[in-house]
């Protein structure tokens, strides 16, 4: 999808997201979140507004949308006009900032405790599809990758970081097996010609990294690692999930959709700890038996992460790697651990 010139063009009167923006696992997200009339919902990754639009249409609830991308905030303000309550007051409120700071953002906005919180991790389709944002190697653009449009860019890191730091970024964040070779080549080339565009960097990586039998572009993993580093995505997820658990009202639900193992690993660990599944002891250690999971403050709603169906994967390739995990904050009426498990 090409970049749109006007925020008002993104949402017609119905509040439907613009064509080209396809929210992943929408049915599963709504089933897990269970929005109802009067609920307060926090969409921590507003992006194109796909989840928010569906939530607002499913119930007479109020949504607060968070995004650090100013373009997403503009889309949200344009969308808000389509959703008002009986008194004519908006049911959508936008909060500009990273979801890793959601506690500060919501406190400043005097929001209530939330009945539902949803996070769709990773980069948004709008950011990927706008060449000038520099997230994708599919289109040539400036080597930027900043979700917030501020701070050091991808070009700053590529042109100035030590070789060892670049190798770590590609290896740990991109899970690139040839990370050291890529870093070494970048450092050698940038002496004569600094890296300025996505095509320039992708071209170098393709010369260094052998083709993958799976058909994945050779530049994919390195670009992923660089994007994660530029935006401190893993740190943001860690901070955000911890705060989200605190912001839920009793009976409130947290729903997280992740797209690669690094994201899902954090979600699994944080949610596992909250539901009493994760302990510091080996299962063979007698002390592990002393941990009472039925007293955990949260209930697991997904025994294993939910996956998209074949039909969705066929029509939306981005959905193929998606995984959904959900937990519910225990209320005084909750009984045994595992109540309300989503099939």
C-alpha positions as CSV (number, residue, x, y, z in Angstrom):
1,X,0.0,0.0,0.0
2,X,1.3,3.4,-0.9
3,X,1.7,6.1,1.8
4,X,-1.5,8.1,2.2
5,X,-1.2,11.9,2.2
6,X,-4.1,12.8,4.5
7,X,-5.0,11.3,7.9
8,X,-8.7,11.8,7.1
9,X,-8.3,9.6,4.1
10,X,-7.5,6.6,6.3
11,X,-10.9,6.2,7.8
12,X,-14.3,6.8,6.2
13,X,-17.3,7.7,8.2
14,X,-17.7,4.0,9.3
15,X,-14.3,4.1,11.0
16,X,-13.1,1.1,8.9
17,X,-9.3,0.9,8.5
18,X,-7.9,1.8,5.1
19,X,-7.6,-1.0,2.5
20,X,-4.3,-2.8,2.7
21,X,-4.2,-2.9,6.5
22,X,-5.2,-6.4,7.5
23,X,-5.2,-7.1,11.3
24,X,-3.9,-10.5,12.2
25,X,-6.0,-13.1,14.1
26,X,-8.9,-10.6,14.5
27,X,-11.5,-13.2,15.4
28,X,-9.2,-14.8,18.0
29,X,-8.3,-11.5,19.5
30,X,-11.9,-10.5,20.0
31,X,-12.8,-13.9,21.4
32,X,-9.9,-13.7,23.9
33,X,-10.5,-10.0,24.8
34,X,-14.3,-10.3,25.2
35,X,-15.1,-6.6,24.9
36,X,-18.5,-5.7,26.4
37,X,-20.6,-2.6,26.9
38,X,-19.0,-0.2,29.4
39,X,-15.6,-1.8,29.2
40,X,-12.4,0.2,29.1
41,X,-9.9,-1.2,26.6
42,X,-6.3,-0.3,26.0
43,X,-4.9,-0.9,22.5
44,X,-1.2,-0.6,23.1
45,X,-0.2,-0.8,19.4
46,X,-2.8,1.2,17.6
47,X,-0.9,1.2,14.2
48,X,-3.6,1.2,11.5
49,X,-6.4,0.9,14.0
50,X,-7.6,-2.5,12.9
51,X,-8.1,-4.0,16.4
52,X,-9.5,-0.7,17.8
53,X,-12.1,-0.4,15.0
54,X,-13.3,-4.0,15.5
55,X,-13.4,-3.6,19.3
56,X,-15.4,-0.4,19.1
57,X,-17.9,-1.9,16.7
58,X,-18.3,-5.1,18.8
59,X,-19.5,-3.3,22.0
60,X,-20.4,0.1,23.5
61,X,-17.0,0.4,25.1
62,X,-14.2,3.0,25.3
63,X,-10.7,2.5,23.8
64,X,-7.5,4.2,24.6
65,X,-4.9,3.8,21.8
66,X,-1.2,4.0,22.3
67,X,1.4,4.5,19.6
68,X,4.8,6.2,19.5
69,X,4.5,6.8,15.7
70,X,3.0,10.3,15.2
71,X,1.4,9.1,11.9
72,X,-0.6,6.5,13.8
73,X,-1.7,9.1,16.3
74,X,-3.0,11.2,13.4
75,X,-4.9,8.2,12.0
76,X,-6.4,7.6,15.4
77,X,-7.6,11.2,15.7
78,X,-9.2,10.9,12.3
79,X,-10.9,7.7,13.3
80,X,-12.2,9.0,16.6
81,X,-14.9,11.0,14.9
82,X,-16.6,7.8,13.8
83,X,-17.1,6.5,17.3
84,X,-19.1,8.5,19.9
85,X,-21.4,7.6,22.7
86,X,-25.0,8.6,23.2
87,X,-23.9,11.9,24.7
88,X,-21.7,12.6,21.6
89,X,-18.5,12.0,23.5
90,X,-15.6,10.2,21.8
91,X,-15.2,6.5,22.6
92,X,-11.6,6.6,21.3
93,X,-8.8,8.5,22.9
94,X,-5.2,8.5,21.6
95,X,-2.0,8.5,23.8
96,X,1.3,9.4,22.1
97,X,4.2,7.4,23.4
98,X,5.7,3.9,23.6
99,X,3.7,1.2,25.2
100,X,6.7,0.5,27.5
101,X,5.6,3.8,29.2
102,X,1.9,2.9,29.3
103,X,1.7,3.3,33.0
104,X,2.8,7.0,32.9
105,X,0.7,7.6,29.8
106,X,-2.5,6.3,31.3
107,X,-1.9,7.9,34.7
108,X,-1.5,11.3,33.0
109,X,-4.7,10.7,31.1
110,X,-6.6,9.7,34.3
111,X,-7.8,6.5,32.7
112,X,-9.7,3.8,34.7
113,X,-8.4,0.3,35.3
114,X,-8.7,-1.6,32.1
115,X,-11.0,-4.5,31.3
116,X,-8.9,-5.5,28.4
117,X,-5.4,-4.8,27.0
118,X,-4.1,-5.9,23.6
119,X,-0.7,-5.7,22.1
120,X,0.1,-6.6,18.4
121,X,3.9,-6.7,18.6
122,X,6.4,-5.9,15.8
123,X,6.3,-3.3,13.0
124,X,3.0,-2.2,11.6
125,X,2.0,-2.8,7.9
126,X,1.8,1.0,7.4
127,X,5.5,1.4,8.4
128,X,6.6,-1.5,6.3
129,X,4.7,-0.2,3.2
130,X,6.0,3.4,3.4
131,X,9.4,3.5,1.6
132,X,10.4,6.7,3.2
133,X,10.2,5.1,6.7
134,X,13.1,2.8,5.7
135,X,11.8,-0.4,7.4
136,X,11.7,-2.7,4.4
137,X,14.2,-3.7,1.8
138,X,11.4,-4.4,-0.7
139,X,11.5,-0.7,-1.6
140,X,14.4,1.6,-1.7
141,X,14.3,4.4,0.9
142,X,16.4,6.1,3.6
143,X,17.9,3.8,6.2
144,X,15.8,5.0,9.0
145,X,13.5,2.4,10.8
146,X,12.5,4.8,13.7
147,X,9.0,4.1,14.9
148,X,8.9,7.4,16.8
149,X,10.6,9.4,14.1
150,X,13.2,10.5,16.7
151,X,16.5,9.3,18.1
152,X,19.3,7.5,16.4
153,X,18.3,6.0,13.0
154,X,19.4,2.7,11.5
155,X,21.9,4.6,9.4
156,X,23.4,6.1,12.5
157,X,24.0,2.6,14.0
158,X,25.2,1.0,10.8
159,X,27.7,3.8,10.1
160,X,29.0,4.3,13.7
161,X,28.6,1.2,15.8
162,X,31.7,-0.9,16.4
163,X,31.9,-4.2,14.5
164,X,31.3,-6.3,17.6
165,X,28.1,-4.3,18.4
166,X,26.8,-4.8,14.9
167,X,27.5,-8.5,15.0
168,X,25.6,-8.8,18.3
169,X,22.7,-6.9,16.9
170,X,22.4,-9.2,13.9
171,X,23.1,-12.4,15.9
172,X,20.9,-11.8,19.0
173,X,18.1,-9.7,17.6
174,X,18.1,-11.0,14.0
175,X,19.2,-14.6,14.7
176,X,21.5,-14.3,11.7
177,X,24.0,-17.1,11.5
178,X,26.4,-15.0,9.4
179,X,26.2,-12.0,11.7
180,X,30.0,-11.6,12.1
181,X,30.6,-11.7,8.3
182,X,27.9,-9.1,7.7
183,X,29.2,-6.8,10.4
184,X,32.8,-7.1,9.1
185,X,31.7,-6.3,5.5
186,X,29.7,-3.3,6.7
187,X,32.6,-1.8,8.7
188,X,34.9,-2.3,5.7
189,X,32.5,-0.7,3.2
190,X,31.4,2.2,5.3
191,X,34.9,3.7,5.3
192,X,34.6,4.8,1.7
193,X,30.8,5.0,1.3
194,X,28.5,5.5,4.3
195,X,25.2,3.5,4.2
196,X,22.3,5.8,3.5
197,X,19.6,3.6,1.9
198,X,17.8,0.3,2.5
199,X,18.8,-1.0,-1.0
200,X,22.4,-0.2,-0.3
201,X,22.5,-2.2,2.9
202,X,20.3,-5.1,1.5
203,X,22.6,-5.4,-1.5
204,X,25.7,-5.8,0.7
205,X,23.9,-8.4,2.9
206,X,22.8,-10.5,-0.1
207,X,26.4,-10.6,-1.3
208,X,27.5,-12.0,2.1
209,X,24.7,-14.2,3.2
210,X,23.9,-17.4,1.2
211,X,20.4,-17.8,-0.2
212,X,18.0,-19.5,2.2
213,X,16.3,-22.7,1.0
214,X,13.0,-21.5,2.5
215,X,13.0,-18.6,0.1
216,X,13.4,-15.9,2.7
217,X,15.4,-13.0,1.5
218,X,19.0,-13.0,2.7
219,X,18.6,-9.5,4.2
220,X,15.5,-10.4,6.3
221,X,17.2,-11.4,9.6
222,X,19.7,-8.6,9.6
223,X,17.0,-6.0,8.9
224,X,14.9,-7.4,11.7
225,X,17.8,-7.3,14.1
226,X,18.6,-3.7,13.2
227,X,15.0,-2.6,13.5
228,X,14.7,-4.2,17.0
229,X,17.9,-2.4,18.1
230,X,16.8,1.0,16.7
231,X,13.5,0.9,18.6
232,X,14.6,-1.1,21.7
233,X,11.7,-3.4,20.9
234,X,12.5,-6.2,23.3
235,X,13.1,-3.8,26.2
236,X,9.8,-2.1,25.3
237,X,8.0,-5.5,25.3
238,X,9.4,-6.4,28.7
239,X,8.4,-3.1,30.3
240,X,5.1,-3.0,28.5
241,X,3.9,-6.5,29.5
242,X,4.9,-6.0,33.2
243,X,3.0,-2.7,33.3
244,X,0.0,-4.1,31.4
245,X,-0.6,-6.7,34.1
246,X,-0.7,-4.0,36.8
247,X,-3.2,-1.9,34.8
248,X,-5.8,-4.6,34.5
249,X,-9.0,-4.5,36.6
250,X,-10.0,-7.7,38.3
251,X,-11.4,-10.0,35.6
252,X,-9.5,-8.0,33.0
253,X,-7.7,-9.8,30.1
254,X,-4.3,-9.3,28.5
255,X,-4.0,-10.5,24.9
256,X,-0.6,-10.5,23.1
257,X,0.0,-11.3,19.4
258,X,3.7,-11.9,18.6
259,X,5.4,-12.7,15.3
260,X,8.8,-14.2,16.1
261,X,10.4,-16.2,18.7
262,X,12.2,-13.4,20.6
263,X,8.8,-11.6,21.2
264,X,6.9,-14.8,22.0
265,X,9.7,-15.9,24.4
266,X,9.2,-12.7,26.5
267,X,5.4,-13.0,26.5
268,X,5.6,-16.7,27.5
269,X,7.9,-15.9,30.4
270,X,6.0,-12.9,31.7
271,X,2.6,-14.5,31.4
272,X,4.0,-17.8,32.8
273,X,5.2,-16.0,35.9
274,X,1.9,-14.2,36.3
275,X,-0.1,-17.4,36.2
276,X,2.3,-19.4,38.4
277,X,3.6,-21.6,35.6
278,X,7.1,-20.3,35.8
279,X,9.2,-20.9,38.9
280,X,12.8,-20.5,39.7
281,X,13.1,-24.2,40.5
282,X,13.5,-27.3,38.4
283,X,10.4,-29.5,38.2
284,X,12.6,-32.2,39.9
285,X,13.3,-29.9,42.9
286,X,11.0,-30.6,45.8
287,X,10.7,-26.9,46.4
288,X,8.8,-26.5,43.2
289,X,5.9,-28.5,44.7
290,X,5.5,-25.7,47.3
291,X,4.5,-23.2,44.6
292,X,0.7,-23.1,44.6
293,X,-0.4,-22.1,41.0
294,X,-4.0,-21.9,42.1
295,X,-3.1,-18.8,44.1
296,X,-1.4,-17.1,41.2
297,X,-2.8,-13.6,40.5
298,X,-3.6,-14.5,36.8
299,X,-5.4,-17.3,35.0
300,X,-4.0,-18.7,31.7
301,X,-6.6,-18.5,28.9
302,X,-4.4,-20.2,26.4
303,X,-2.7,-23.5,27.3
304,X,-0.6,-23.3,24.1
305,X,-0.4,-20.2,22.0
306,X,-3.3,-19.9,19.4
307,X,-2.3,-20.0,15.8
308,X,-4.1,-18.5,12.7
309,X,-6.1,-20.8,10.6
310,X,-5.1,-22.0,7.2
311,X,-7.6,-19.7,5.4
312,X,-6.2,-16.6,7.1
313,X,-2.6,-17.6,6.3
314,X,-3.5,-18.2,2.6
315,X,-5.0,-14.7,2.3
316,X,-2.6,-12.8,4.6
317,X,1.0,-14.3,4.5
318,X,2.0,-12.0,7.4
319,X,-0.2,-14.0,9.7
320,X,1.7,-17.3,9.2
321,X,4.1,-16.7,12.1
322,X,1.6,-15.2,14.5
323,X,1.0,-16.6,18.0
324,X,-1.6,-15.4,20.5
325,X,-1.3,-15.7,24.3
326,X,-3.9,-14.5,26.8
327,X,-4.3,-14.3,30.6
328,X,-7.1,-13.0,32.9
329,X,-6.6,-11.2,36.1
330,X,-8.1,-13.2,38.9
331,X,-11.1,-11.7,40.6
332,X,-12.7,-12.7,43.9
333,X,-15.2,-14.8,42.1
334,X,-12.5,-16.8,40.3
335,X,-12.1,-20.4,41.4
336,X,-9.6,-22.9,40.1
337,X,-6.5,-22.2,38.0
338,X,-7.2,-22.6,34.3
339,X,-10.9,-21.4,34.4
340,X,-12.1,-20.0,31.1
341,X,-9.4,-21.6,28.9
342,X,-9.9,-20.7,25.3
343,X,-10.2,-23.8,23.1
